[in-house]
Amino acid sequence: MAQWMQDLPLGWMALVAFAATYAVAGIIFMIVMKLATGERARAFKGVSPGMLPPLGIIFGLFVAFIAAQVWSDVERGASAVNREASSLRTAILLSTSFPGEPESRLRDLIRRHIDEAVTHEWPMMAQQSASLRVAPVSLGEALQMALALAPRGEGQITAQRELVIAIENAIDARRQRIIASQSSVNGVKWACLFLQAICTLIAIAVVHSDNRGAAAIAMGIFSLGVVVSVLLVASHDRPFSGDISVKPDLLRQVMPESRD
């Protein structure tokens, strides 16, 4: 699916899908009806209507196959963001075990990481340009600081250990959401879906070539199903792109307040 289409608002995406699908259906209708004369008309009538159900079923299987991948990608992205937010919240709570400069510094680093993720990483993930080569500087510093703490007493020893685990989990969750942002339905799957839809439209037109009204109605109904299927998949294709996408709201919720 073209990047420009997936960047469109949902309403415009629906309009483009509707116009493109019905334009193709109209072209197929006109070509088949123009060819349905003489010997070709008799040949067209020899095509069994029984082939339409299998074609429709195959199209439905293609949609289900692609949709399964899309739902999995979205769920994986949302799960990574949830885990990152939860881990950062845990780190913020554990930082209170080290009052003073350590707590203030840890909170500041976590706040900087969330701000970087929301303002810079999210737009890059939407464009699928975020890379694991760019390390999370603020979380890296927070991890180094947590490891360098000098705990006093069993309570701080336990808090330091849990703090390190929480920051490591946040780093891993960030890695997973960036990986999820690279996911999308590849061109081969889209091509197979569209070709199957075209084949089914051609079959409908051929089977009903002796009745233009019936052909137009049947093709119109099937085309609407194609539009709905394409819109459903395309609007969820990239987990962090488009109107229906994973948002950084949870990260904003756990952002610690500044203590100036």
Stockholm file with secondary structure:
# STOCKHOLM 1.0

chainA/1-260         MAQWMQDLPLGWMALVAFAATYAVAGIIFMIVMKLATGERARAFKGVSPGMLPPLGIIFGLFVAFIAAQVWSDVERGASAVNREASSLRTAILLSTSFPGEPESRLRDLIRRHIDEAVTHEWPMMAQQSASLRVAPVSLGEALQMALALAPRGEGQITAQRELVIAIENAIDARRQRIIASQSSVNGVKWACLFLQAICTLIAIAVVHSDNRGAAAIAMGIFSLGVVVSVLLVASHDRPFSGDISVKPDLLRQVMPESRD
#=GR chainA/1-260 SS CCHHHHTSCHHHHHHHHHHHHHHHHHHHHHHHHHHCSHHHHHHHHTSCGGGHHHHHHHHHHHHHHHHHHHHHHHHHHHHHHHHHHHHHHHHHHHHTTSTTHHHHHHHHHHHHHHHHIIIIIHHHHHTTCCCTTSCCHHHHHHHHHHHHCCCCHHHHHHHHHHHHHHHHHHHHHHHHHHHHHTCCCCHHHHHHHHHHHHHHHHHHHHHTTTCHHHHHHHHHHHHHHHHHHHHHHHHHSSTTSSSSSCCSHHHHHHCCCCCC
#=GC SS_cons         CCHHHHTSCHHHHHHHHHHHHHHHHHHHHHHHHHHCSHHHHHHHHTSCGGGHHHHHHHHHHHHHHHHHHHHHHHHHHHHHHHHHHHHHHHHHHHHTTSTTHHHHHHHHHHHHHHHHIIIIIHHHHHTTCCCTTSCCHHHHHHHHHHHHCCCCHHHHHHHHHHHHHHHHHHHHHHHHHHHHHTCCCCHHHHHHHHHHHHHHHHHHHHHTTTCHHHHHHHHHHHHHHHHHHHHHHHHHSSTTSSSSSCCSHHHHHHCCCCCC
//
